[in-house]
């Protein structure tokens, strides 16, 4: 058919000159035939030339095309999800927020909405829509721009996955060629499915599932027609016209999509009208990342990046095409960890409370900032406050406006507050040489604060767990009620401060090695991501002593052996640079002849050194390595007192050998990993190593059960459960530890400053770490049955005189029930006549062998 303009010209040229006369009619018809014949020949020639030219052009454009077949193996960047062991989500890792979903799992109206908006003839064309291309070409020609594309969904998919985003006719030609080929390689449903998972929707969301979560707080299968139309309206300009950036523009585009669905017959008029009138609620699905278990999530991230390094992936033949960080952030992995939310929440709460209490015992660190009088109103206007900010144990900033011996007056926005002096008794000048219990260190409020100071405060009577608070609701303190707050009545407040001291808590199940809780500090945030549970390497102090006594019990000692607790002096260093080492017990007291059991339970340093000296440091190092302490441990007698630094995670693993009957459980952070379609990539099975004999493990566990009744963990006595444990405190109270364990669970608490310095007199493991352990275990003990450590065959429990280590007799004043391996138990009764040659001389007379 001729172009319209040429056809009009032809009609004008061959219009009859006269309505009558045969010659005119003849001439006109003759010339018309000649014109049509000539035109046909010209068009045939042009078509032939055009066909050859087009073929050459297509051949030239096809030379460097990427392979379209790679789309069939669709592996886009997608979110990796980390789960707790109850199936709840801990967090996500991603560069592109995308969750793959199958077409059959989408609501039926969702693909139809996209077809109506983007490519209504999708199921009819071969990847290219000539009418749409001609229409777009004509519109671009008229406007002098390239604003109209006319691309099909197949072409858009090709452009996103295979080509660059440049706007040119050559790219469009390549796009059309690839789209045509792709349509012959994949089904229509496959192409549409890939497209709906690939397209960008703004706000870091790729694919319809991520978009549904971002804009509606739903999974994609939960969307209604109105919401489907919104999603279909976004791909055109997702960053500019999304519901959060421009709700009205989104509404206009939604109307367009619904109208197109109506025109195409995808929906009825009633469905159209109901969707158009449906109320729209835009909200994002909460992201659990970096909330509960933030430290655990970070440790999972660090471990996985190391595990997924290329060489390890190849060695293990894991079905992954990405490695390291790229694999974690783009492969859509499902990572199932051992974290138990009950344990993790209890651990985080206990550690935060313990650190807050310790920080207050260490003294007042000063206000956050000081505002001059002229800046009061400006500060209050900028820091908006509502009483609900103090709900759920919330903290808020308060501006000090007046100070007196009775307390401190404050302002929070338009509200007044008052901090009673009794809630400020802890505000002494920090001094590690004084105990926090010394009343002479307390200061009146007017010596602590002044008008213009900005401080953190909580409500007296606060309830909740957002933060630890100084005066929670109790029998004497009524609960805070934000709804009753009035502008002219001061809110009763407590002065708070974030602690400078930090710490960690690790908890691991004995049987599986599951790391059920891991907390690396007071609060995980942009300023503090240092995981003290795994990364801090500090001296464990007396918490190392069970390692020493474990070696001793295999080398001639029993629980009833007598050790001399007396002054010890040793020269250290070289002849040119010799130094005298004079270790002492805590408090500087010497107790004389002491049972091994008592030396361990009451953490006697001098007894431990003598034991180490007798059995030899190499045996202790060998035992430490068997129990999981790595590295080159120095051949120094001081290691018996815990001078070799370890992480809380490592020390916790050491104690699993005692709790587990001699088998050391490697901590299991991750249970298994699957790919984006649920196929298992790797399983991490429990790993247990025989470290010591069951007899040795039982002896240590049994002796350490007395830690609450007669030792340094009396602050955990209220748990009323069977467990063993050991405290640790380093010189000048720089580090405080407690490791507590039952047959089911081992938990380690560490507290100290990141840059080591004294925490203050009496800030020992007993004072600082044990209460944290007790608060945590109080919440989780109900998950495990009450059980004692299993006594292996060949072990006997005997009553022993606490004074001399003999079997208790009628004259014994104090007795202990102690475990012995058969053949090592004492046989002489305390107070009975002794005969030469008795084999229990080791009891009382062993003191002379030290």
Secondary structure as UniProt FT lines:
FT   HELIX           4..13
FT   HELIX           22..61
FT   TURN            62..64
FT   HELIX           68..72
FT   STRAND          80..83
FT   TURN            85..86
FT   STRAND          89..93
FT   STRAND          97..98
FT   HELIX           103..105
FT   HELIX           108..118
FT   TURN            120..124
FT   HELIX           130..143
FT   HELIX           153..162
FT   HELIX           169..183
FT   TURN            184..185
FT   HELIX           188..198
FT   TURN            203..204
FT   STRAND          205..206
FT   HELIX           207..216
FT   HELIX           220..222
FT   HELIX           225..234
FT   TURN            235..236
FT   TURN            238..240
FT   TURN            243..245
FT   HELIX           247..263
FT   TURN            264..265
FT   HELIX           269..277
FT   TURN            289..290
FT   TURN            292..293
FT   HELIX           294..307
FT   HELIX           310..315
FT   TURN            316..317
FT   HELIX           324..330
FT   STRAND          334..337
FT   HELIX           341..361
FT   STRAND          369..370
FT   HELIX           373..375
FT   HELIX           376..382
FT   HELIX           387..393
FT   STRAND          396..404
FT   TURN            405..406
FT   STRAND          407..412
FT   TURN            413..414
FT   STRAND          415..420
FT   HELIX           421..424
FT   TURN            425..426
FT   TURN            432..433
FT   TURN            436..437
FT   HELIX           439..441
FT   HELIX           445..447
FT   TURN            451..452
FT   STRAND          453..459
FT   TURN            460..461
FT   HELIX           482..484
FT   TURN            487..488
FT   STRAND          491..496
FT   STRAND          502..509
FT   TURN            510..512
FT   STRAND          514..519
FT   TURN            526..527
FT   TURN            532..535
FT   STRAND          538..539
FT   HELIX           541..544
FT   HELIX           545..553
FT   TURN            554..556
FT   TURN            559..560
FT   STRAND          562..565
FT   STRAND          570..573
FT   TURN            576..577
FT   STRAND          578..581
FT   TURN            586..587
FT   STRAND          592..595
FT   HELIX           596..601
FT   TURN            602..603
FT   HELIX           605..615
FT   HELIX           617..626
FT   TURN            627..628
FT   HELIX           637..641
FT   STRAND          645..646
FT   HELIX           648..659
FT   TURN            660..662
FT   STRAND          663..665
FT   STRAND          670..674
FT   TURN            676..677
FT   STRAND          680..683
FT   STRAND          688..690
FT   HELIX           694..703
FT   HELIX           704..707
FT   TURN            708..710
FT   HELIX           714..719
FT   STRAND          724..729
FT   HELIX           731..733
FT   STRAND          735..741
FT   STRAND          745..752
FT   TURN            761..762
FT   HELIX           765..769
FT   HELIX           770..780
FT   HELIX           781..783
FT   TURN            793..794
FT   STRAND          795..801
FT   TURN            802..804
FT   TURN            810..811
FT   STRAND          815..821
FT   TURN            822..823
FT   TURN            830..831
FT   TURN            836..837
FT   TURN            839..841
FT   HELIX           842..845
FT   HELIX           846..849
//
